[in-house]
């Protein structure tokens, strides 16, 4: 098992566009979440970045959310990078979830929890 330490994180992008006129209009939210990890082997640090895009299931509804959050982690450069990728992604994901939940709450919208997809080592390419 790899050992990583979260050193810092930031929300680098936060877009919220809610131009819904009919507040009784119902729609489903579609989410697209991806992550990538960049490595600085010399300093044994990596940056994991999540990008979340939320949009309605219909084109005539103006609702869009985009959140980009990055975390800086220390790791052992001898560890398998695929395992590091899975670990730092797993550790940063709750920050993405809480940021999104807080954004929805401040906007007066129902709580929305981003479902977590289990990332497996065999699914990672580095």
C-alpha positions in Angstrom: 0.0 0.0 0.0 1.3 3.4 -0.9 1.6 6.3 1.5 0.7 9.7 0.4 0.3 13.0 2.3 -2.0 15.8 1.3 0.1 18.9 1.5 -2.3 21.5 0.0 -5.4 21.8 -2.1 -7.1 24.6 -4.1 -10.3 25.2 -6.0 -9.0 26.6 -9.2 -12.3 26.9 -11.1 -15.9 27.3 -9.9 -18.6 28.1 -12.4 -22.3 28.1 -11.5 -24.9 29.0 -14.2 -28.5 28.7 -13.1 -30.8 30.6 -15.4 -33.9 28.5 -14.8 -37.0 30.7 -15.0 -39.6 28.1 -14.1 -38.6 27.0 -10.6 -41.0 24.1 -10.7 -39.3 22.6 -13.7 -37.8 19.3 -12.9 -34.7 17.8 -14.7 -32.1 15.2 -14.0 -28.5 16.3 -13.5 -25.8 14.5 -15.5 -22.3 14.5 -14.1 -18.9 14.0 -15.8 -16.0 13.6 -13.4 -12.4 12.9 -14.4 -9.1 13.1 -12.7 -5.5 13.2 -13.7 -2.2 13.2 -11.9 1.0 14.9 -12.8 4.2 13.8 -11.1 7.3 15.6 -10.0 9.6 12.7 -9.3 12.6 14.8 -8.3 10.7 16.4 -5.4 8.5 13.3 -4.7 5.3 15.3 -5.2 2.3 14.9 -7.4 -0.7 17.0 -8.2 -4.1 15.3 -8.6 -6.7 17.4 -10.4 -10.4 16.6 -10.5 -12.7 18.3 -13.1 -16.5 18.0 -12.5 -19.1 19.1 -15.0 -22.8 19.0 -14.2 -25.4 19.7 -16.8 -29.1 19.0 -17.3 -30.5 16.1 -19.2 -32.3 18.4 -21.6 -30.9 21.1 -23.8 -33.7 23.7 -23.1 -32.7 24.0 -19.4 -29.9 26.5 -18.6 -28.1 24.9 -15.7 -24.3 24.2 -15.7 -21.7 23.7 -13.0 -18.0 23.2 -13.3 -15.6 22.7 -10.5 -11.8 22.1 -10.8 -10.0 21.1 -7.6 -6.3 20.2 -7.3 -4.4 18.6 -4.4 -0.6 18.5 -3.9 0.6 15.2 -2.4 3.9 13.8 -1.3 4.7 10.3 -2.2 7.6 7.9 -2.5 9.0 7.9 -6.0 9.6 4.1 -5.8 5.9 3.4 -5.4 3.9 2.3 -8.3 2.4 5.3 -10.1 -0.9 3.6 -10.8 -1.3 2.9 -7.1 -0.3 6.5 -6.2 -2.9 7.7 -8.8 -5.7 5.6 -7.2 -4.7 6.7 -3.7 -4.5 10.5 -4.3 -7.7 10.4 -6.3 -9.4 8.6 -3.5 -8.1 11.1 -0.9 -9.0 14.2 -2.9 -12.5 13.1 -3.9 -14.3 14.0 -0.6 -13.0 17.6 -1.1 -14.7 17.7 -4.5 -17.9 16.3 -3.0 -18.0 18.8 -0.1 -17.3 21.7 -2.4 -20.1 20.7 -4.7 -22.6 20.1 -1.8 -21.8 23.5 -0.3 -22.2 25.2 -3.7 -25.6 23.6 -4.2 -26.7 24.6 -0.6 -25.6 28.2 -1.0 -27.6 28.4 -4.2 -30.7 27.1 -2.4 -30.8 23.9 -4.4 -31.3 20.4 -3.0 -28.2 18.6 -1.8 -26.5 16.8 -4.5 -23.9 14.1 -3.7 -21.5 13.2 -6.5 -21.5 9.4 -6.7 -18.0 7.9 -6.3 -16.8 5.5 -8.9 -14.4 3.0 -7.7 -11.1 3.6 -9.4 -9.0 0.5 -9.8 -5.3 0.2 -10.5 -5.9 -1.7 -13.7 -8.1 1.1 -15.0 -5.3 3.7 -14.7 -2.9 4.7 -17.4 0.2 6.8 -16.6 
